[in-house]
Amino acid sequence: MGGQTAGPQPTGAETIQKLCDRVASSTLLEDRRDAVRALKALSKKYRMEVGMQSMDHLINILQTD
């Protein structure tokens, strides 16, 4: 009755990659800010993955914004 289909859930690495893509390609400041906040929240559980995948994007944001 209108329930959600049980598909495969994205892994932590896939979620982090999508957030990195949002950080890199978003033109709106709010979108980038939300993605950075989500990465920060995920960094507690996936410290190495967030560091490896997002550090270049975060440094770029700090330099340009």
PQR file with spaces between the fields and no chain letter, atoms N, CA, C, O and H, PARSE charges and radii, in Angstrom:
ATOM       1  N    MET     1       0.813   -1.186    0.000 -0.4000 1.5000
ATOM       2  CA   MET     1       0.000    0.000    0.000 -0.0000 2.0000
ATOM       3  C    MET     1       0.854    1.247    0.000  0.5500 1.7000
ATOM       4  O    MET     1       0.804    1.956    1.005 -0.5500 1.4000
ATOM       5  N    GLY     2       1.568    1.570   -0.924 -0.4000 1.5000
ATOM       6  CA   GLY     2       2.329    2.813   -0.946 -0.0000 2.0000
ATOM       7  C    GLY     2       3.601    2.764   -0.135  0.5500 1.7000
ATOM       8  O    GLY     2       4.191    3.808    0.144 -0.5500 1.4000
ATOM       9  H    GLY     2       1.608    0.995   -1.741  0.4000 1.0000
ATOM      10  N    GLY     3       4.043    1.576    0.254 -0.4000 1.5000
ATOM      11  CA   GLY     3       5.304    1.475    0.972 -0.0000 2.0000
ATOM      12  C    GLY     3       6.471    1.654    0.026  0.5500 1.7000
ATOM      13  O    GLY     3       6.315    1.585   -1.193 -0.5500 1.4000
ATOM      14  H    GLY     3       3.564    0.728    0.028  0.4000 1.0000
ATOM      15  N    GLN     4       7.615    1.880    0.583 -0.4000 1.5000
ATOM      16  CA   GLN     4       8.798    2.067   -0.243 -0.0000 2.0000
ATOM      17  C    GLN     4       9.335    0.717   -0.679  0.5500 1.7000
ATOM      18  O    GLN     4       9.219   -0.275    0.041 -0.5500 1.4000
ATOM      19  H    GLN     4       7.742    1.936    1.573  0.4000 1.0000
ATOM      20  N    THR     5       9.917    0.690   -1.849 -0.4000 1.5000
ATOM      21  CA   THR     5      10.536   -0.539   -2.314 -0.0000 2.0000
ATOM      22  C    THR     5      11.891   -0.690   -1.638  0.5500 1.7000
ATOM      23  O    THR     5      12.610    0.289   -1.434 -0.5500 1.4000
ATOM      24  H    THR     5      10.011    1.496   -2.434  0.4000 1.0000
ATOM      25  N    ALA     6      12.222   -1.897   -1.302 -0.4000 1.5000
ATOM      26  CA   ALA     6      13.478   -2.159   -0.600 -0.0000 2.0000
ATOM      27  C    ALA     6      14.581   -2.392   -1.615  0.5500 1.7000
ATOM      28  O    ALA     6      14.856   -3.532   -1.991 -0.5500 1.4000
ATOM      29  H    ALA     6      11.638   -2.692   -1.468  0.4000 1.0000
ATOM      30  N    GLY     7      15.207   -1.325   -2.054 -0.4000 1.5000
ATOM      31  CA   GLY     7      16.323   -1.418   -2.990 -0.0000 2.0000
ATOM      32  C    GLY     7      17.625   -1.392   -2.219  0.5500 1.7000
ATOM      33  O    GLY     7      17.632   -1.210   -1.002 -0.5500 1.4000
ATOM      34  H    GLY     7      14.984   -0.399   -1.749  0.4000 1.0000
ATOM      35  N    PRO     8      18.712   -1.573   -2.920 -0.5600 1.5000
ATOM      36  CA   PRO     8      20.012   -1.531   -2.242  0.2800 2.0000
ATOM      37  C    PRO     8      20.303   -0.127   -1.718  0.5500 1.7000
ATOM      38  O    PRO     8      20.136    0.864   -2.429 -0.5500 1.4000
ATOM      39  N    GLN     9      20.733   -0.063   -0.488 -0.4000 1.5000
ATOM      40  CA   GLN     9      21.075    1.206    0.133 -0.0000 2.0000
ATOM      41  C    GLN     9      22.476    1.622   -0.305  0.5500 1.7000
ATOM      42  O    GLN     9      23.363    0.777   -0.425 -0.5500 1.4000
ATOM      43  H    GLN     9      20.869   -0.868    0.090  0.4000 1.0000
ATOM      44  N    PRO    10      22.682    2.922   -0.544 -0.5600 1.5000
ATOM      45  CA   PRO    10      24.030    3.357   -0.935  0.2800 2.0000
ATOM      46  C    PRO    10      25.013    3.172    0.219  0.5500 1.7000
ATOM      47  O    PRO    10      24.661    3.344    1.386 -0.5500 1.4000
ATOM      48  N    THR    11      26.233    2.822   -0.122 -0.4000 1.5000
ATOM      49  CA   THR    11      27.258    2.657    0.903 -0.0000 2.0000
ATOM      50  C    THR    11      27.742    4.024    1.364  0.5500 1.7000
ATOM      51  O    THR    11      27.416    5.046    0.761 -0.5500 1.4000
ATOM      52  H    THR    11      26.520    2.682   -1.070  0.4000 1.0000
ATOM      53  N    GLY    12      28.511    4.031    2.426 -0.4000 1.5000
ATOM      54  CA   GLY    12      29.063    5.282    2.920 -0.0000 2.0000
ATOM      55  C    GLY    12      29.947    5.960    1.892  0.5500 1.7000
ATOM      56  O    GLY    12      29.905    7.181    1.737 -0.5500 1.4000
ATOM      57  H    GLY    12      28.776    3.200    2.916  0.4000 1.0000
ATOM      58  N    ALA    13      30.747    5.171    1.189 -0.4000 1.5000
ATOM      59  CA   ALA    13      31.647    5.728    0.169 -0.0000 2.0000
ATOM      60  C    ALA    13      30.865    6.349   -0.982  0.5500 1.7000
ATOM      61  O    ALA    13      31.260    7.387   -1.512 -0.5500 1.4000
ATOM      62  H    ALA    13      30.781    4.180    1.316  0.4000 1.0000
ATOM      63  N    GLU    14      29.753    5.715   -1.374 -0.4000 1.5000
ATOM      64  CA   GLU    14      28.929    6.277   -2.456 -0.0000 2.0000
ATOM      65  C    GLU    14      28.279    7.585   -2.014  0.5500 1.7000
ATOM      66  O    GLU    14      28.216    8.543   -2.784 -0.5500 1.4000
ATOM      67  H    GLU    14      29.432    4.871   -0.944  0.4000 1.0000
ATOM      68  N    THR    15      27.801    7.622   -0.787 -0.4000 1.5000
ATOM      69  CA   THR    15      27.191    8.834   -0.264 -0.0000 2.0000
ATOM      70  C    THR    15      28.209    9.962   -0.194  0.5500 1.7000
ATOM      71  O    THR    15      27.908   11.102   -0.550 -0.5500 1.4000
ATOM      72  H    THR    15      27.852    6.843   -0.161  0.4000 1.0000
ATOM      73  N    ILE    16      29.400    9.647    0.261 -0.4000 1.5000
ATOM      74  CA   ILE    16      30.458   10.648    0.354 -0.0000 2.0000
ATOM      75  C    ILE    16      30.818   11.157   -1.032  0.5500 1.7000
ATOM      76  O    ILE    16      31.039   12.355   -1.210 -0.5500 1.4000
ATOM      77  H    ILE    16      29.644    8.721    0.550  0.4000 1.0000
ATOM      78  N    GLN    17      30.881   10.262   -2.022 -0.4000 1.5000
ATOM      79  CA   GLN    17      31.194   10.677   -3.393 -0.0000 2.0000
ATOM      80  C    GLN    17      30.127   11.622   -3.936  0.5500 1.7000
ATOM      81  O    GLN    17      30.455   12.616   -4.585 -0.5500 1.4000
ATOM      82  H    GLN    17      30.701    9.289   -1.877  0.4000 1.0000
ATOM      83  N    LYS    18      28.859   11.326   -3.680 -0.4000 1.5000
ATOM      84  CA   LYS    18      27.779   12.197   -4.144 -0.0000 2.0000
ATOM      85  C    LYS    18      27.858   13.563   -3.475  0.5500 1.7000
ATOM      86  O    LYS    18      27.632   14.586   -4.120 -0.5500 1.4000
ATOM      87  H    LYS    18      28.592   10.519   -3.154  0.4000 1.0000
ATOM      88  N    LEU    19      28.177   13.581   -2.188 -0.4000 1.5000
ATOM      89  CA   LEU    19      28.314   14.863   -1.488 -0.0000 2.0000
ATOM      90  C    LEU    19      29.507   15.653   -2.014  0.5500 1.7000
ATOM      91  O    LEU    19      29.433   16.876   -2.133 -0.5500 1.4000
ATOM      92  H    LEU    19      28.360   12.749   -1.664  0.4000 1.0000
ATOM      93  N    CYS    20      30.600   14.971   -2.329 -0.4000 1.5000
ATOM      94  CA   CYS    20      31.766   15.647   -2.913 -0.0000 2.0000
ATOM      95  C    CYS    20      31.413   16.241   -4.265  0.5500 1.7000
ATOM      96  O    CYS    20      31.847   17.344   -4.595 -0.5500 1.4000
ATOM      97  H    CYS    20      30.660   13.977   -2.232  0.4000 1.0000
ATOM      98  N    ASP    21      30.627   15.512   -5.048 -0.4000 1.5000
ATOM      99  CA   ASP    21      30.185   16.041   -6.336 -0.0000 2.0000
ATOM     100  C    ASP    21      29.330   17.284   -6.148  0.5500 1.7000
ATOM     101  O    ASP    21      29.445   18.242   -6.913 -0.5500 1.4000
ATOM     102  H    ASP    21      30.275   14.615   -4.780  0.4000 1.0000
ATOM     103  N    ARG    22      28.468   17.274   -5.129 -0.4000 1.5000
ATOM     104  CA   ARG    22      27.652   18.458   -4.838 -0.0000 2.0000
ATOM     105  C    ARG    22      28.515   19.630   -4.422  0.5500 1.7000
ATOM     106  O    ARG    22      28.279   20.761   -4.848 -0.5500 1.4000
ATOM     107  H    ARG    22      28.374   16.496   -4.508  0.4000 1.0000
ATOM     108  N    VAL    23      29.519   19.369   -3.588 -0.4000 1.5000
ATOM     109  CA   VAL    23      30.419   20.442   -3.146 -0.0000 2.0000
ATOM     110  C    VAL    23      31.149   21.035   -4.341  0.5500 1.7000
ATOM     111  O    VAL    23      31.297   22.253   -4.436 -0.5500 1.4000
ATOM     112  H    VAL    23      29.711   18.450   -3.242  0.4000 1.0000
ATOM     113  N    ALA    24      31.602   20.192   -5.243 -0.4000 1.5000
ATOM     114  CA   ALA    24      32.404   20.649   -6.375 -0.0000 2.0000
ATOM     115  C    ALA    24      31.574   21.348   -7.440  0.5500 1.7000
ATOM     116  O    ALA    24      32.067   22.270   -8.091 -0.5500 1.4000
ATOM     117  H    ALA    24      31.482   19.202   -5.166  0.4000 1.0000
ATOM     118  N    SER    25      30.329   20.934   -7.633 -0.4000 1.5000
ATOM     119  CA   SER    25      29.581   21.444   -8.782 -0.0000 2.0000
ATOM     120  C    SER    25      28.440   22.397   -8.441  0.5500 1.7000
ATOM     121  O    SER    25      27.886   23.021   -9.346 -0.5500 1.4000
ATOM     122  H    SER    25      29.929   20.185   -7.104  0.4000 1.0000
ATOM     123  N    SER    26      28.077   22.527   -7.188 -0.4000 1.5000
ATOM     124  CA   SER    26      26.953   23.403   -6.827 -0.0000 2.0000
ATOM     125  C    SER    26      27.306   24.859   -7.048  0.5500 1.7000
ATOM     126  O    SER    26      28.401   25.312   -6.714 -0.5500 1.4000
ATOM     127  H    SER    26      28.527   22.020   -6.453  0.4000 1.0000
ATOM     128  N    THR    27      26.362   25.577   -7.615 -0.4000 1.5000
ATOM     129  CA   THR    27      26.569   27.007   -7.809 -0.0000 2.0000
ATOM     130  C    THR    27      25.961   27.816   -6.674  0.5500 1.7000
ATOM     131  O    THR    27      26.349   28.962   -6.444 -0.5500 1.4000
ATOM     132  H    THR    27      25.473   25.210   -7.887  0.4000 1.0000
ATOM     133  N    LEU    28      25.020   27.231   -5.976 -0.4000 1.5000
ATOM     134  CA   LEU    28      24.389   27.930   -4.856 -0.0000 2.0000
ATOM     135  C    LEU    28      25.167   27.686   -3.567  0.5500 1.7000
ATOM     136  O    LEU    28      25.530   26.552   -3.256 -0.5500 1.4000
ATOM     137  H    LEU    28      24.704   26.301   -6.162  0.4000 1.0000
ATOM     138  N    LEU    29      25.414   28.737   -2.836 -0.4000 1.5000
ATOM     139  CA   LEU    29      26.156   28.644   -1.588 -0.0000 2.0000
ATOM     140  C    LEU    29      25.468   27.715   -0.597  0.5500 1.7000
ATOM     141  O    LEU    29      26.138   26.944    0.089 -0.5500 1.4000
ATOM     142  H    LEU    29      25.119   29.659   -3.088  0.4000 1.0000
ATOM     143  N    GLU    30      24.149   27.774   -0.512 -0.4000 1.5000
ATOM     144  CA   GLU    30      23.407   26.934    0.430 -0.0000 2.0000
ATOM     145  C    GLU    30      23.579   25.453    0.116  0.5500 1.7000
ATOM     146  O    GLU    30      23.683   24.640    1.034 -0.5500 1.4000
ATOM     147  H    GLU    30      23.604   28.400   -1.070  0.4000 1.0000
ATOM     148  N    ASP    31      23.610   25.091   -1.155 -0.4000 1.5000
ATOM     149  CA   ASP    31      23.818   23.694   -1.534 -0.0000 2.0000
ATOM     150  C    ASP    31      25.199   23.208   -1.103  0.5500 1.7000
ATOM     151  O    ASP    31      25.339   22.115   -0.555 -0.5500 1.4000
ATOM     152  H    ASP    31      23.525   25.752   -1.900  0.4000 1.0000
ATOM     153  N    ARG    32      26.205   24.023   -1.354 -0.4000 1.5000
ATOM     154  CA   ARG    32      27.559   23.653   -0.932 -0.0000 2.0000
ATOM     155  C    ARG    32      27.644   23.555    0.577  0.5500 1.7000
ATOM     156  O    ARG    32      28.259   22.630    1.107 -0.5500 1.4000
ATOM     157  H    ARG    32      26.091   24.911   -1.800  0.4000 1.0000
ATOM     158  N    ARG    33      27.037   24.494    1.270 -0.4000 1.5000
ATOM     159  CA   ARG    33      27.076   24.504    2.729 -0.0000 2.0000
ATOM     160  C    ARG    33      26.397   23.260    3.302  0.5500 1.7000
ATOM     161  O    ARG    33      26.906   22.655    4.245 -0.5500 1.4000
ATOM     162  H    ARG    33      26.537   25.246    0.840  0.4000 1.0000
ATOM     163  N    ASP    34      25.257   22.878    2.740 -0.4000 1.5000
ATOM     164  CA   ASP    34      24.564   21.676    3.200 -0.0000 2.0000
ATOM     165  C    ASP    34      25.395   20.419    2.952  0.5500 1.7000
ATOM     166  O    ASP    34      25.436   19.519    3.792 -0.5500 1.4000
ATOM     167  H    ASP    34      24.843   23.370    1.973  0.4000 1.0000
ATOM     168  N    ALA    35      26.053   20.361    1.804 -0.4000 1.5000
ATOM     169  CA   ALA    35      26.892   19.204    1.492 -0.0000 2.0000
ATOM     170  C    ALA    35      28.090   19.128    2.439  0.5500 1.7000
ATOM     171  O    ALA    35      28.466   18.039    2.873 -0.5500 1.4000
ATOM     172  H    ALA    35      26.020   21.092    1.122  0.4000 1.0000
ATOM     173  N    VAL    36      28.682   20.263    2.757 -0.4000 1.5000
ATOM     174  CA   VAL    36      29.817   20.278    3.685 -0.0000 2.0000
ATOM     175  C    VAL    36      29.359   19.848    5.075  0.5500 1.7000
ATOM     176  O    VAL    36      30.070   19.114    5.760 -0.5500 1.4000
ATOM     177  H    VAL    36      28.376   21.147    2.404  0.4000 1.0000
ATOM     178  N    ARG    37      28.193   20.294    5.491 -0.4000 1.5000
ATOM     179  CA   ARG    37      27.668   19.873    6.797 -0.0000 2.0000
ATOM     180  C    ARG    37      27.401   18.372    6.835  0.5500 1.7000
ATOM     181  O    ARG    37      27.667   17.717    7.843 -0.5500 1.4000
ATOM     182  H    ARG    37      27.616   20.890    4.934  0.4000 1.0000
ATOM     183  N    ALA    38      26.884   17.834    5.751 -0.4000 1.5000
ATOM     184  CA   ALA    38      26.647   16.393    5.686 -0.0000 2.0000
ATOM     185  C    ALA    38      27.966   15.625    5.729  0.5500 1.7000
ATOM     186  O    ALA    38      28.060   14.586    6.383 -0.5500 1.4000
ATOM     187  H    ALA    38      26.668   18.366    4.933  0.4000 1.0000
ATOM     188  N    LEU    39      28.977   16.131    5.039 -0.4000 1.5000
ATOM     189  CA   LEU    39      30.296   15.492    5.097 -0.0000 2.0000
ATOM     190  C    LEU    39      30.861   15.536    6.516  0.5500 1.7000
ATOM     191  O    LEU    39      31.477   14.573    6.974 -0.5500 1.4000
ATOM     192  H    LEU    39      28.901   16.975    4.508  0.4000 1.0000
ATOM     193  N    LYS    40      30.654   16.636    7.196 -0.4000 1.5000
ATOM     194  CA   LYS    40      31.121   16.756    8.567 -0.0000 2.0000
ATOM     195  C    LYS    40      30.454   15.714    9.456  0.5500 1.7000
ATOM     196  O    LYS    40      31.110   15.093   10.293 -0.5500 1.4000
ATOM     197  H    LYS    40      30.154   17.418    6.825  0.4000 1.0000
ATOM     198  N    ALA    41      29.154   15.523    9.275 -0.4000 1.5000
ATOM     199  CA   ALA    41      28.438   14.531   10.065 -0.0000 2.0000
ATOM     200  C    ALA    41      28.930   13.112    9.754  0.5500 1.7000
ATOM     201  O    ALA    41      29.065   12.287   10.657 -0.5500 1.4000
ATOM     202  H    ALA    41      28.621   16.027    8.596  0.4000 1.0000
ATOM     203  N    LEU    42      29.192   12.837    8.488 -0.4000 1.5000
ATOM     204  CA   LEU    42      29.666   11.507    8.101 -0.0000 2.0000
ATOM     205  C    LEU    42      31.113   11.256    8.528  0.5500 1.7000
ATOM     206  O    LEU    42      31.537   10.106    8.641 -0.5500 1.4000
ATOM     207  H    LEU    42      29.082   13.507    7.754  0.4000 1.0000
ATOM     208  N    SER    43      31.865   12.323    8.764 -0.4000 1.5000
ATOM     209  CA   SER    43      33.276   12.158    9.093 -0.0000 2.0000
ATOM     210  C    SER    43      33.488   11.481   10.439  0.5500 1.7000
ATOM     211  O    SER    43      34.571   10.959   10.703 -0.5500 1.4000
ATOM     212  H    SER    43      31.521   13.257    8.672  0.4000 1.0000
ATOM     213  N    LYS    44      32.482   11.483   11.283 -0.4000 1.5000
ATOM     214  CA   LYS    44      32.628   10.804   12.569 -0.0000 2.0000
ATOM     215  C    LYS    44      32.682    9.295   12.387  0.5500 1.7000
ATOM     216  O    LYS    44      33.418    8.603   13.091 -0.5500 1.4000
ATOM     217  H    LYS    44      31.602   11.908   11.069  0.4000 1.0000
ATOM     218  N    LYS    45      31.895    8.785   11.434 -0.4000 1.5000
ATOM     219  CA   LYS    45      31.843    7.342   11.201 -0.0000 2.0000
ATOM     220  C    LYS    45      32.807    6.903   10.100  0.5500 1.7000
ATOM     221  O    LYS    45      33.391    5.821   10.171 -0.5500 1.4000
ATOM     222  H    LYS    45      31.297    9.347   10.862  0.4000 1.0000
ATOM     223  N    TYR    46      32.968    7.746    9.088 -0.4000 1.5000
ATOM     224  CA   TYR    46      33.793    7.411    7.919 -0.0000 2.0000
ATOM     225  C    TYR    46      34.943    8.406    7.795  0.5500 1.7000
ATOM     226  O    TYR    46      35.078    9.082    6.775 -0.5500 1.4000
ATOM     227  H    TYR    46      32.493    8.625    9.030  0.4000 1.0000
ATOM     228  N    ARG    47      35.748    8.491    8.804 -0.4000 1.5000
ATOM     229  CA   ARG    47      36.811    9.501    8.865 -0.0000 2.0000
ATOM     230  C    ARG    47      37.774    9.412    7.682  0.5500 1.7000
ATOM     231  O    ARG    47      38.048   10.419    7.030 -0.5500 1.4000
ATOM     232  H    ARG    47      35.639    7.942    9.633  0.4000 1.0000
ATOM     233  N    MET    48      38.277    8.237    7.408 -0.4000 1.5000
ATOM     234  CA   MET    48      39.268    8.074    6.342 -0.0000 2.0000
ATOM     235  C    MET    48      38.662    8.364    4.969  0.5500 1.7000
ATOM     236  O    MET    48      39.282    9.040    4.148 -0.5500 1.4000
ATOM     237  H    MET    48      38.054    7.419    7.938  0.4000 1.0000
ATOM     238  N    GLU    49      37.461    7.858    4.721 -0.4000 1.5000
ATOM     239  CA   GLU    49      36.820    8.049    3.422 -0.0000 2.0000
ATOM     240  C    GLU    49      36.545    9.524    3.155  0.5500 1.7000
ATOM     241  O    GLU    49      36.802   10.022    2.059 -0.5500 1.4000
ATOM     242  H    GLU    49      36.958    7.309    5.388  0.4000 1.0000
ATOM     243  N    VAL    50      36.021   10.219    4.165 -0.4000 1.5000
ATOM     244  CA   VAL    50      35.733   11.653    3.992 -0.0000 2.0000
ATOM     245  C    VAL    50      37.034   12.409    3.749  0.5500 1.7000
ATOM     246  O    VAL    50      37.093   13.272    2.872 -0.5500 1.4000
ATOM     247  H    VAL    50      35.812    9.814    5.055  0.4000 1.0000
ATOM     248  N    GLY    51      38.055   12.101    4.499 -0.4000 1.5000
ATOM     249  CA   GLY    51      39.336   12.775    4.324 -0.0000 2.0000
ATOM     250  C    GLY    51      39.940   12.552    2.955  0.5500 1.7000
ATOM     251  O    GLY    51      40.434   13.487    2.325 -0.5500 1.4000
ATOM     252  H    GLY    51      38.007   11.400    5.211  0.4000 1.0000
ATOM     253  N    MET    52      39.899   11.316    2.499 -0.4000 1.5000
ATOM     254  CA   MET    52      40.511   10.990    1.209 -0.0000 2.0000
ATOM     255  C    MET    52      39.744   11.598    0.039  0.5500 1.7000
ATOM     256  O    MET    52      40.352   12.117   -0.897 -0.5500 1.4000
ATOM     257  H    MET    52      39.497   10.557    3.011  0.4000 1.0000
ATOM     258  N    GLN    53      38.421   11.539    0.082 -0.4000 1.5000
ATOM     259  CA   GLN    53      37.625   11.954   -1.067 -0.0000 2.0000
ATOM     260  C    GLN    53      37.317   13.447   -1.087  0.5500 1.7000
ATOM     261  O    GLN    53      37.192   14.031   -2.164 -0.5500 1.4000
ATOM     262  H    GLN    53      37.926   11.118    0.842  0.4000 1.0000
ATOM     263  N    SER    54      37.193   14.068    0.068 -0.4000 1.5000
ATOM     264  CA   SER    54      36.675   15.432    0.066 -0.0000 2.0000
ATOM     265  C    SER    54      37.705   16.520    0.372  0.5500 1.7000
ATOM     266  O    SER    54      37.411   17.703    0.200 -0.5500 1.4000
ATOM     267  H    SER    54      37.294   13.593    0.942  0.4000 1.0000
ATOM     268  N    MET    55      38.874   16.156    0.809 -0.4000 1.5000
ATOM     269  CA   MET    55      39.825   17.179    1.254 -0.0000 2.0000
ATOM     270  C    MET    55      40.180   18.179    0.153  0.5500 1.7000
ATOM     271  O    MET    55      40.246   19.379    0.418 -0.5500 1.4000
ATOM     272  H    MET    55      39.113   15.195    0.949  0.4000 1.0000
ATOM     273  N    ASP    56      40.406   17.714   -1.062 -0.4000 1.5000
ATOM     274  CA   ASP    56      40.739   18.632   -2.155 -0.0000 2.0000
ATOM     275  C    ASP    56      39.593   19.607   -2.423  0.5500 1.7000
ATOM     276  O    ASP    56      39.822   20.793   -2.660 -0.5500 1.4000
ATOM     277  H    ASP    56      40.352   16.739   -1.277  0.4000 1.0000
ATOM     278  N    HIS    57      38.360   19.100   -2.384 -0.4000 1.5000
ATOM     279  CA   HIS    57      37.191   19.954   -2.618 -0.0000 2.0000
ATOM     280  C    HIS    57      37.049   20.991   -1.499  0.5500 1.7000
ATOM     281  O    HIS    57      36.750   22.156   -1.759 -0.5500 1.4000
ATOM     282  H    HIS    57      38.175   18.137   -2.191  0.4000 1.0000
ATOM     283  N    LEU    58      37.262   20.563   -0.272 -0.4000 1.5000
ATOM     284  CA   LEU    58      37.125   21.481    0.866 -0.0000 2.0000
ATOM     285  C    LEU    58      38.199   22.564    0.829  0.5500 1.7000
ATOM     286  O    LEU    58      37.914   23.726    1.118 -0.5500 1.4000
ATOM     287  H    LEU    58      37.505   19.616   -0.061  0.4000 1.0000
ATOM     288  N    ILE    59      39.408   22.203    0.483 -0.4000 1.5000
ATOM     289  CA   ILE    59      40.493   23.185    0.377 -0.0000 2.0000
ATOM     290  C    ILE    59      40.168   24.199   -0.721  0.5500 1.7000
ATOM     291  O    ILE    59      40.391   25.398   -0.555 -0.5500 1.4000
ATOM     292  H    ILE    59      39.640   21.259    0.248  0.4000 1.0000
ATOM     293  N    ASN    60      39.641   23.711   -1.836 -0.4000 1.5000
ATOM     294  CA   ASN    60      39.258   24.598   -2.940 -0.0000 2.0000
ATOM     295  C    ASN    60      38.177   25.583   -2.499  0.5500 1.7000
ATOM     296  O    ASN    60      38.229   26.759   -2.859 -0.5500 1.4000
ATOM     297  H    ASN    60      39.460   22.737   -1.971  0.4000 1.0000
ATOM     298  N    ILE    61      37.220   25.124   -1.740 -0.4000 1.5000
ATOM     299  CA   ILE    61      36.153   26.016   -1.248 -0.0000 2.0000
ATOM     300  C    ILE    61      36.739   27.095   -0.346  0.5500 1.7000
ATOM     301  O    ILE    61      36.383   28.269   -0.446 -0.5500 1.4000
ATOM     302  H    ILE    61      37.178   24.169   -1.447  0.4000 1.0000
ATOM     303  N    LEU    62      37.647   26.675    0.538 -0.4000 1.5000
ATOM     304  CA   LEU    62      38.252   27.653    1.446 -0.0000 2.0000
ATOM     305  C    LEU    62      39.046   28.711    0.681  0.5500 1.7000
ATOM     306  O    LEU    62      39.070   29.878    1.074 -0.5500 1.4000
ATOM     307  H    LEU    62      37.936   25.721    0.619  0.4000 1.0000
ATOM     308  N    GLN    63      39.678   28.313   -0.382 -0.4000 1.5000
ATOM     309  CA   GLN    63      40.479   29.253   -1.160 -0.0000 2.0000
ATOM     310  C    GLN    63      39.615   30.185   -2.014  0.5500 1.7000
ATOM     311  O    GLN    63      39.956   31.357   -2.179 -0.5500 1.4000
ATOM     312  H    GLN    63      39.658   27.365   -0.701  0.4000 1.0000
ATOM     313  N    THR    64      38.512   29.687   -2.552 -0.4000 1.5000
ATOM     314  CA   THR    64      37.727   30.488   -3.487 -0.0000 2.0000
ATOM     315  C    THR    64      36.586   31.240   -2.824  0.5500 1.7000
ATOM     316  O    THR    64      36.253   32.344   -3.256 -0.5500 1.4000
ATOM     317  H    THR    64      38.235   28.736   -2.418  0.4000 1.0000
ATOM     318  N    ASP    65      35.981   30.681   -1.794 -0.4000 1.5000
ATOM     319  CA   ASP    65      34.851   31.364   -1.151 -0.0000 2.0000
ATOM     320  C    ASP    65      35.361   32.254   -0.058  0.5500 1.7000
ATOM     321  O    ASP    65      34.574   32.922    0.612 -0.5500 1.4000
ATOM     322  H    ASP    65      36.252   29.784   -1.443  0.4000 1.0000
